[in-house]
Amino acid sequence: MTKTLSIPRPCTRIWLLMMVLTFITWAVAQLGLSGQWLILGVLAIALVKGQLVVDHFMGLRRVRGFWRPLLTGYLLLLGAALAGAFFL
């Protein structure tokens, strides 16, 4: 019997990355940290996680045409609206 190196599948790696990012945002909240740049960092993490869902779990990474730009634009618009509301 030969020993093979077990490399996680791409979807597992993306899921683990999302769990790490979720843990970071949870830790920020639990530690009671605040500040403009920290809040914008948490918002950026949320947008990255949203884009990971769109690209990998919705399967739109290699899709041409309408859907991927629409959902990416939605995420950017939502992020800009939240950042604008935060600074007002």
PyMOL commands that set and color helices and strands:
alter all, ss='L'
color gray80, all
select helices_A, chain A and resi 10-31+36-57+67-87
alter helices_A, ss='H'
color red, helices_A
deselect
rebuild
show_as cartoon
